[in-house]
């Protein structure tokens, strides 16, 4: 598979501040790729370089086989984290302008705007100005502009931030429907969204990529089972699980009401889950959820936060 993004030794400084410190990154073409990390880690700086908004201080960057500033119009679409629009100018008019900037002829631009208005459920507000819309509605307009034309790659910086649950679900469904048709690179602080949408992820911390595995590998779905209980796990529960031959380690998290069970290599995880359920039933311990693997949130925290000494 060819690479949508190929980065080697990327550096970017702002005066004495090193925002990116020798980043290496590969994003396969056609995948939905997540970029995660704490505030100030370098995510937005990296996106700005990929989009050609700013130049790197050093290193090599290729987007779809070219330097970012040599990409043909319409190849790359971007949703900046804080996208804004002209006041008192109707949404439809602004989207038509953006479509023309993507390289579409006037009539084709008008047709494509109608397509993305329908795609993002925005027809009813198309003739309103952005300044009379809610924050969530303006966010959907910004997402609509990122789907204009037929971009081969779409960069979405915090696409679901500030949306209510119904709007967030609508945008997740839209991204899932478009997955495979183009490459998506998405950042979000909501790890559940990244876990749902992305097959691969890179963790960035202090301007460096610390890992870039498949999501399934990062969350150890083949070797960990996590139960969320109705109440804090009773003290004797961990010992009961530890006595099972398939169990390598048990961690009880009382505050989070979770029981995390690591299984031994070569274990049939489905069969082991049956044993785990029997232990809970026998001890009348109620649970509200069971998942294979840790959450992406836990994996990212573990990768970016060193334990206090």
N, C-alpha and C positions, 0 to 999 in steps of 0.2 A: 504494500500500500504506500502510495506517495505521501509526502508530508505536506500538510496545510501550513504548519509553522515549524521552522527549523532555526533554532537560536543557539549560538555558541559564544560563550564568554561575554555576555551582554552586560555592560556597565552604564550607569547613568548617575551623575552627581548634580546636585544643586548647590553650588558653592562648596562649603565644607561637608555637606550632608551627602552620604552615599546611599541613594535610594535603591539601586540595583548593583549587586556586587558579584559579577561573573556568572550570570544566569545561563544555564544550559537547559533547553526545553525542546521537546518534539511533540507535535500534535498531529496524529494521523488524519488524512483527509477523509471527510465523511462521518467523523465521530462527533459526539457531544461531549465536550471536555470541560471539566470544572477547574477553576483556579481559586484556591481557598487559603486563608491565613488571617492573622489578626490585623486590626487597624494599623496602618503605617507600615505594613510588610512590603509594599511595593506593587500591589496588584494594579492600581489605577495607572501608575507610571508605566508598567509593562504594557497595559492595554493602549496607552497613548502612543507608545513607540510602534506597536503593531499597526495602529491606525494611521501612522504617519503624522500625528499631531506634533510630536517632538522628536528630536534626533537623539540617538544614543551617544554616550561619551566614548564608547569603545565596544568592540565585539562585532559579531555578524548576525544579521536578522534577515530571514527570507520568509515571505508570506506568499503561499501559492507559487513558490519558485522564484519570486522577485523581491527586490528591496521594496519596502512599503511605499515609498514615494514614486515607484514606477508601475504600480498596479493600474490597469485600465479602469476607467470610470464604471461603476456598477459592480465591480468584482467583490468589494468588501463593504459591508454595512456595519454601523456602529450605534449602540445605544450607550451614550455616556451616562454616568451615574447621576449627574445633575443636569440633564438635558432641559433646555428652556426654549420658549417660542416667543415670537413677536406678539406683543400685546395688540388687541383690537384688530387683528387680522384673522379671518376665518380659518379654521383648521383645514378645510378642504383646499383653500388657496395655498397655504403653507406646504401641505403635502405635495401638491402639484409642482411647486417650485423644487422641493427636494427630489422628486422623481426626475425632473429635467436635469438636475445636477448629477443624477445617476446615469445620465446619458440617454434618457428616453425622449422621443419626439413628443410634441405637445399633445397630440391625440392619444398616443400610447400612454403618456403620463396620466391623462385624465382617466383612462380605462383602469390603469393600475391603481390609482388612488381609490377608485370605487371598490376594487378587489380587496385592498387592505382595510378599508373602512368596514367592509362586510366581515373580513377575517377577524378583526378585533372588536366587532360589535359596536361600531362607532357612528353608524349612519345617522342616528338621531341628533348627534351633536356636531355634525360635520360643518354646519354653517355658523357655529358659534365661535367666538374668540376664546383662546386658551385662558385668558385672565378671568373668565366667568365660570370656568370648570373647577371641579374638585381636584385635589392632588392626585387621587387615584385615576381619575379620568385623564388628566394630563399625562400621567405615566403611560397609560394605554395608547395615547396618541404618539408618544415617543417610541413605543414599541412598534406601532404601525409603520412609522417611517423607516425602521430598521428592516422591514420586510418588503419595501418597495423594490421593484425590479426583480432580478433573479440572481442575487449575490451568491457566490460560491462559499463565502464565509461570513458569519454574523457574530460580532462581539457584543455581548450583553453584560454590562456592568451593573450589578444589583437590579435585575429586571423586575423583581417581585417586591422590593422594599416599598413600604407605604401602601400596599394594596390590601383591601379587605379580603376575607377568606374566599368569597365568591369570585372576585376579580383575580386573585392569585391562582385559583384553580383554572380559570379560563386561560390564563397565560401559560401555565404549565401544560395544559392540554394542547395549546397552540404549538409550543415548542416540540412536544412529543410527536405531533402530527407532521411537523416539518423535518424531524430528525431523519437523517439518511439522505435527504435531498440536498443538503449543504452541511458544511462544518459549523458547529456552534462552539464558541468559547465563552463560558459563563462564570462570573464571579457572584458569590452570595455569602452572606453571613448566616443564612438559614441552611444548615447542613442537611436537613431533611429534603430540601428542594434539590440540592446537588446530588444527594444519594438517589433520588427518584429519577432525575433527568440524565445524569452523566454515567458513562461507562468507564471513563478514566478521569483521574484527577491529579493535579499537582499542588503540593503544599508549599507555600512561599512564606518565609519568615526572615525578617531582618535583611531583606534584599537578596535572599538566596533560596533556590529551590531545594527543599530538604528531602522530597520524595515525589515520584510521579508514577504510581502504580495503577492497576485496575482497581476500581472501587471494591470489588469482591475480595481482592487480596488485602487491601488496607483494612477492611472491616472483619477479616478473618472469618468469613461466613462458613468455611468448611470445618472450623475447629472450635467454635465458641457458641454457646446458647445462653441467652439472657432472658430471665423471667422478670416481669414487672408485677409485683405483688400488690394486693389490696392494702396491706399494712407492712410495717417494717418486718424483715425476716426474723423469726424467733432464733434465739442463740443456738439451739441444737440442730437447726436445719442444715447448716454448712457441713457439719460432721456427718449427717446422714447421706449427703451427696458424696462427700469425700470417700465414703466406704464403698461406693460403686466402682467396679473394675475399670470402667471406661473413663473415669474422671481423673484428670491430672491436677486440677486446681479449682478451688471455689473461692469466690470473693463476694461477700455480703456487703451491700451498700445500703445501710439503714435509712439514711436521709432520703435517698432516691427510691427506696422501696424496691431495690433491684437485687437479683441474685445472678451473678455471672459465673458460668461453668465452662472451663476449658477442658476439652476432651483429649485423650491420648491419640497420637498419630496412628492412622489406619483404622480408626473407629468408624463404624457405620452410624452416621449421625442420626439418621431417622430412627433406627432401633434404639439408640441411646435416649432420644427424646421421649420414647415410650416409657423407658425406665424412669426418666426424670418426672414425668407426669404421674406415674404411680406413686413415687415418693411424696409428691405434693398432695395427692388424693388421700393417701394413707394417714398423713398428718393433718389433714383438713386445713391446708394452707391455700387460700384462694388467690388466684392470679388474674390479672386483667390483660396481659399480653405475653407472648413468647416470640422471640425473634432469633433467627440464626445469624450469628455474627454480632459484633459490637456496633454501636452507632457510629456513623462517620464523625459526628461531633466529638465523641470520646477519642477516636483515632487522631483527629486533628489536634485536640488539646494535648494528648500525649506526645505528639510530634513537635509541638511548638512551645510547650511550657516545661521547663526543668523543675523537678521537685525542689522545694525549699530546703536548705540545709539547716 
